[in-house]
């Protein structure tokens, strides 16, 4: 289906194509048979009349006179019969022609209004006929604009593809395949072809005919879905790893803090312990990013104005990107509000800006913009996971080096980076992805090599007033107490650190390795239990189930949840309830002391 042919392209003509229809061919044969039958009947009738007239009507005449009279009589009768039969045949032929024209018109309408592209081409690939759907699919206003098109040269995106398709077609005269075509402006599209070869009675190839379906959007959605499923699998793994590692870091951090308290400010081992603490803090930062990607972190959300958040960061962003990159901020007018964690939104903006900066080593332009956006069904169906509704757009675009399709497909995977070794962790954009999806948003990437990158994030718009920032917690060290605290933690090293830290603060501590053991200890305890400190995820019984069971036996007991990530049993969709006391692992004894005292004071005041 390539090469050249002098035959011009044209729209599919109903008469040209309809003559191949079996019903129309039947009508044509019937009309020809009717004509032949009429001629035969006229001849037979004339002969019969001639013999009858000669024998009966003119017996007294001479033979010559009889023949002449018979001829005159037969001619008159034949004229009358011929007139009557001709009128009948004309009516039959007119009816047949009307049916034929109706079928042709119906067939032509079917082709003209078909949602699929239809074409006929020469064996060399020159178009002979197309329908409007194919012209529109390829970006042409009318069918006649395609008269100079050659399939192999002007339509196929891959020059080698026509030969492959022809090879398939030669084997069976029909084939079904998917190939890359290109529109009038060069834009690639994916099409599904159903082709057949039309042969003459002698077996020679007359032409090729095909149906064309544009499946570009369908394939794009399938690719997005596969990528989302791959990211979901990686996110689950990252969440489990981060949770377990946070238990280890909690033990390391807690033991280090307790040792630092013992050695004093001038102790010989203090410098080494400080190094251990700093290393644990860096590791905690990495696990925090993994939890952000896996959407298992706790979000403290409030209603935000994205324009205000960006303006707060703008001065720091200009220092961050350097003087060779121009920063432009285009705030949307009357911008709607979103519900999100302000600290996480700031991290999203910072990560995107740093990524754009690194993509412009020789300088360039970086633009941040916001706008109100509404998705209808048509727009939402182009992107996997998107739903119709009102959104607030946060877009960060640059004039950097851009990315190809292969890089884009791995962009949000943790530890994937195109930077030099030591220049990045590969967690920046995966963190962005996790924060955005956990906040109910969508993130789309547009990029081509040499043409920069635009990352567009859509947060659901909320019809609520913007909330003022909450007061920062007190930096004063929390005091201890004399209350009784029940600690339920399945990790032995974390459980011992918790118990030792709380004991040093003056609390009376009861230890339990799981929820069932905690209930048994509580039922055996004669005195008061003031506070339950429990891990959220434990074997057999979750922290929430333990808290509910303990509250039944001991109404009014306080609860402090701790975990390496936030479980949906406590935090719906990963968003922490404002009234739920929670401490994120890893933590140090100071943070534990503050949260325990806060939970106890809230219980006493309630």
N, C-alpha and C positions, 0 to 999 in steps of 0.2 A: 504494500500500500504506500508506495513512494514513487518518485520519478516525475515525469512530465507527460501531459496529454493535451492535445489541442482542443478538446471538448470543453466548452464553457460550463460553469456551474449555474444552476438555476433552482428555483423553488420546485418542490415536488409537485408535478402537474397531475391533477386527478385523472384525466383521460389516459395519460401515459402509464400511470400505475394501476388504475382501476381495471384496465383491460386484462390484467393478470388475475382478477378476482374470479373464482370458480362460478359464482352465481351469474355474473355478467356473461361469461363465456357460454353458459347454458342457454341464456336468453338469446344470444346471437345465433347459436346452432338451431334453436327452435324456430327462429324467424326464417332462416335459410330453408329449413325443411318445409315450412308452411308455403313458401313460394314455389318450391318444387312440386309439392302435392297439388297446389292450385293449377299449375300448368298441365300436370298429368290428367287431372279431372276434366279440364276444359277440352283437351284433345280427345279423350274417350267419349265425352258427351257429344262432341261434334260428329264423330264417326257414327254413333248410334242414331243420331237424328238424321244424318245423311241416308243411312240404309232404310230407316222407317219412311222417310219422305219419298224415296225412290219407289218403294213397293206399294204404299198405301195411298198417298195423297195425290199422286198424278198418274193414275193408271191409263187414262185415255190419250195422253200426250205421246208424241213420238219420243224416241230415246233422246234425241238432241234437246227437244223442248223440256223433257222431264229432267234431264241433267241441269239445264240452265235454271229451271224453276227451283229445283232442289238446292242449287248453289245459292240462289237469292234468299230462299227461305232459311237455309242453314245460317247464312250470314247474319240475317236479322236476329235469329234466335241466339247465335253466338255473341252478337253485340250486347243483347240484353243480359245474357248470362255473364259475359265478361265484365259488363258494368257493375252488376251486382257483386261478383266475386272481388273485383278490384276495390270497390268501396269497403267490403268486409276486410280485405287484406290491409287496406290503408288504415282502417280503424285498429286492427290487430297490431300492425307495425307501429302505429303512433303510440299505442298503449305500451308496447315493448320498449320503444325508445324512451318514453317517459320514465318507465321503471329503471332503465339503464342509466338515464341522466340522474335520477334520484339516488341510485346507488353510488354513482360517481361523486355526486355532491356530498353524500354522507361519508364516503371514504376520504374525500379531500378534506372535509371538516375534521375528521378523526386525526388525520396527519397534521393539519395545520394547528390544531389545538392540543396536540399530545404534550404531556408534561415532560416527556423524554425527548432527547435529541434524536433525529432520524436523518440518515444520509445515504446517498449512493455515490460510489466512486468508481473510477476506472481501475483495471487491474494494476495500473502503475501508481495509483494514489491520487489522481486529480479528481476533485469533487465534481460530480454531475448534478446532484440535487441535494438540498438540505431543507429542513423545516424551520419555522421561526424559533422553536425552543433551542435548537443547536446554535443558531446565530446569536441568540441572547446569551447562552452559556459561554460562548467564546468572546463575548464583548462586542458583537457587531449589531448595528441597528437594523439592517435588513439582510435578507438572504443573498441578494445580488452583490453585496459587498464582499462575499466570500468567493467570487468567481475566479480570482487569481490565486486562491489558496491551494497549496500542495500539502497533503497530510504529513508526509515525512519531513518536509522543510519548515512548514509554518505552524503545525499544530502539535506534533509530538515534542515533548521537552527533551527527551533523550534521543539523539540521532540514530542510535542502534535499536530502539524499541520497535520501529516498523518491521524490520527484518525478523525479529522474534515473533511478532504477531502474525506475519505472513507465513512463517514456518508452521505455527500452530494451525492456521487456517488451511494450509495445503494438505494436512494430514486427514482432515475429516470434513472439510467444506463448511464447518461451523466451529466457533470457538467462543469462549467467555473468559475475559481476563480483565485485570486492572492495570492501568498505565498512567503515567504522568503526562498531561497535556499542558498547553500554555494558552492563556487568553491573549487577546489582541495586544495588550500592553506588556506582555511577557510574564504576567502573574501565573505561577504554576497552580494547576488544579489536578485532583485525582479523579479519574473517571472509570466507570465500569463499562466495558464494551461487550455487546452481544453481536457477533458478526456472522454473516453467511455468504457463501459464494453462489452467484447466479450463473448457470451454464446454459449454453445453447443445446439444441437437440443433438448436435454433433459432439457435445462434450467440451466445447471451447468455453473458456471463462469470458462471460460478457461483462460482468461488473461485480462489485462487492456492495452489500447492503448492511447497515448496522444501526443498532439502538445504543444510545449513549446516556448514561446516568452520572450526574455529578455527585460524588460521594466524599468530597473534600471535607465538609463539615462533620460528617459521620466519622471519618477516620481521625480527624482532629480531636473529637470528643473521646474516641476510644483511646487515643494516645494519652490524653489528659487523665482519663480514668486509670489507665495502667500506671502512670507516674504517681497518681495519688495513692493507689494501692501499694506501690513499692515504698513510698514514703511512710505510709501508715505502718507497714511491717517493720521498717527501720525504726520508726518512732516507738513502737512497742518495745523493741529490743533495747533501745536507748533508755527508755523509762525504767525498765527492770534493772539494767546495769547501773544507772544513776541511783536508784533506790538502794540497792545493795551497797554501792560504794559510799553512799552517804552514811550508812550505818558505821562503816569502817572509819570514815572521817570524823564522825561524832565521837567515837572512842578515842581517836588520836588527838583531836582538838581538846576534848575534855581532860584527858590525862595530862596533856601538855600544860593546860591552864592550872590544873591542880599542882603540878610540879613547880610551875613558876611562882605560885603562892608560897611554896615551901622554901625555895632557895633564896628568896629575898632579892632586893634590887642589885646587890653586889655579889651575888653568888657566882661560883666558878663556872657552873654549867648554864648560866642564864643565856649567854650568847647562842649556844647550841640549841637550847629550847626555843629561843626566838626564831631561829631558822626553821625549826620543825613547824612552828605555828604559821609562819609565812608560807611555807610550802603547802600546808594543809589548807590555808585560805585560797591559794591559787587553784588547788585541786577542787575546792568547793565551788569556785567560779566556773570551772569547766563542767562540773555536774549540774550546776544551775542552768547553763546553756543547753545541756542535754535534756533537762527537764522542760525547758521552754520549748524545745523542738518537739518533744514527745507529748506536749500539752498536758503535763501532769503537775505543773507548778500551781501554787495558790495565787490567785489574782485578787487584789484589793481594788475593786472597780468603783468608779463614780462617773457622773455625767460630765463630759469634757467638751471644750471648744478647741478643735485642732489648731485653729489659727493662733489662739493664745499660747498653746503648747509650743508651736514652732517659733513664735516671736520670743518666747523665753529662751529658746536655745540658739537663736539666730547669731548672736554675738560670739558664742562659743564655737559655732559651726564655721564661721568665717576664719577664726584662728586655726581651726582644725584642718581646713582644706588648703591653706596657704594663699599667697598673693597671686600666684599664676593661674588660679581658677576663679572665675567670676561666679558668684552665687546670686541667683535671682529667686525671689519669693513672690508668687502670684496667689494671694489669698482669695478664696471665693467669697462673693458677696452674699450676705444673709445666710452664712453657712449653718447647716443644721448641727445638732449635737450628737455625740456618740457616747456609748457606755463602755469604758475600758479602764485598765489600770494605767494611770498617768506615767508611772515609772517605766512600765513596759513599752508604752508608746514612745517615750523618749529614747529608749534603747533601739526600737525599730528605726526611728529617724537617724540616729547616730550610726547604726550599722549600715544603712543604705547610703548615707553620705560618705562614709569611709570607703565603701565598696566603689562608689562612683569616683572618688578621688584617686584611688589606686588604678582605675581604668584610664586615667588621663595623666600619664607621667610627664607629658610636655605641656600641660595646661589645657584649659578648655572652659566650657560653660556648664554649670550645674543648676538645674531649675527644680524648685519645690513648688508644687501647686496644690490647691484644694478646690473642691467644687461639690455642689449637690448633684447627684445623679439618680435617675430613675431607670430601673430595668423593667422592660416588658418581657413577654414570653419569648419573642423573637430574639432579643438580646441575651436573655438568660440561657437559652438553649444552646448557645454557641460555646459555653464554658461549663465544664463539668463542676457540679457542686453549687452553681449559682442558682438563685431563685428570684423570681420577680419581686420588686419592692423598691423602697427608697434607701439610698446609700449616701455616704460621704466619701468622696474620693481623696486619697492622699497619693500623689504621684511624685516620684523622684526620677528625673531624666538627666542624662549627660551626653557629651559629645565625644565619648571615649572610644576605645578600640572595638567595642561590641563583642558579640558572642555568636558562634554558629549553633546549629540545632543540637549537636551532640553535647556541647557544654550546657546549653539550656536544659536539656533533659536531666542533668544531674545537679542542677544549680542549688537545690535546697537540701541535698543529702548531707548529713553531718560528715565533717572531715574532708569534704570534697573542695579542692581549691586549685586555681590555676596560677597562684602566686608562687614565687620562689620559696624554697625550703627555709623555714624560720621567719617568713614574712606574714604568716597568718595561720590560724588554727583550723580554718575550714568550718567554723561553727557560726559565723556571723549571719549568713543568710538563712541557715537552717533555724537559727533562733528567731529570726524575723518570721519565717513561715509558721513556726509553732505558736508564736504570740498572736499572729493575725488569725489563724484558724481557731485558736482557743477563744478568741474574742468574737467569734462568729462572722469573721470577714473572709474575703477572697483576695488572692494575690495573683496577678497576671504579669508576665514578662514579655516585652517586645524588644528584640535586639537582632542586629545583623552585623557581621564583621565589617569594621570600618565605618559603621553608621550609628554608633552609640547604642545606648540602652535606656529603656524607659520601664520602670517598675511601678505598676499601678495597684493600689490597695483600696478595697472597697469595704468600709465598715458600715454595719446597719445603722440607719438614722433613727434616733429616738425623739419622741415629742415630749421632752421633759426639760425643765430649766437646768442650766449649768450649775453644778455644785461647787462650792468653795472648797479649797484644800483643807483637809483635816489637820488639827494641831499636831505637831511633832511630839513623839513620846519623850518623856523626861529622860535626861541623860544622867540623872543622879543614880548611883548604885542602889539596887533594891536591898532592903534589909531581910533578915531571916524571920523565923517564927518558931512557935512551939506546937503547931498543929501536926496532925497525923496525915501522912501522904501515902497512898497506895500506888506503887509503880508497877505497871504491866507492860513488859517489853520482852519480845521473844529472842532478841539478840543479847547474849550474855554479857559481852563486853560493854555494850551501851547501857544495859541495865545496871551494871556495877558502877559505871561512871555517874549515872543519874543518882543512884543511892548514896554514893560517897559525897557528891556535891551537895545534895540536899541535907545530908547528915551534918556536914560542916556548917551549914546555915542554921542549924538548930532544930530542924524538923525531925519528927519520928517517922521512919521510913519502913514500909512493908513492901517486900519484893514478890513478884509473880511472873513466871515465864510465859504465861498465856492467859486468855480470858477466863477459861474455866477454873484455873488455879486461883485467879484473882477473886472470883466469886466465892470459892471455898474458903479462902483466907478471910474475906470480909464477913462471911457468916460465922466463922469461928472467932472473930474479934469482938470482944465484949464492949470495948470503948468506942468512941466516936471516930469515924473516918471523915476527914474534912475535905480531902481533895483526891481525885483519881487522875494520875498522869499515865496516859495509855497511848501506845502506838496504834495507828489506824489499821494497818494491815498486819494481821497475825494469823497463824494457822488455827483452824477450828472456829474461832469466834472473832469477829472484827471489833475494833475499838468502839464503834458506835453501838453494836449489839451489847457489848460489855457495859457501856455507860447506861443504856436503857435498863438492863437487868439489875444493875447496882442501884439505880434510882428507885426501882420498885421496892427493893429491900431497905434502902436507906434514902428516903426522900430528902432533898436539899443538898446532897453531896455535890461538890464542885467538880468540874471536868476540865482537863487540859489535854488536847490532842497533840501528838507529835508524829511526824512521819518524814520519810525521804521524798514522798510525793503525796499529793492530795487525792484521796480516793473518792469516786463518785458517790459512794454510800454516805459520805459526810458533806461533800461539796458537789453540788449538781453542776455537771459539765465543767468541773475544775474551777469554779468561781466560789471563793470562800465566803460563807455567811459572815456578816459583820458581827453577829452575836456569838460566833463560835470561837472560843479561845483555841489558838493553834500556834504551834512552834515548829518551824521548818528545820529539818536536819540539813547539814550539820550545824550545831550550835555550841556555844561555849558556856561555861558555868554561869557567867554573868547574865547572858540572855535567858538562861533557864531560871535563875533567881528572880529576874524581873517578871517573867510570865507567870511563875508560880504565885508570887506575891499579888500580882494583878488579879489572877483568877480567884484567890482566896478573899481578897478585899471585895471583889464584885459579889461573891457569894455572901459574905457577911453583911454587905450593904443591902443586898436583895432580900 
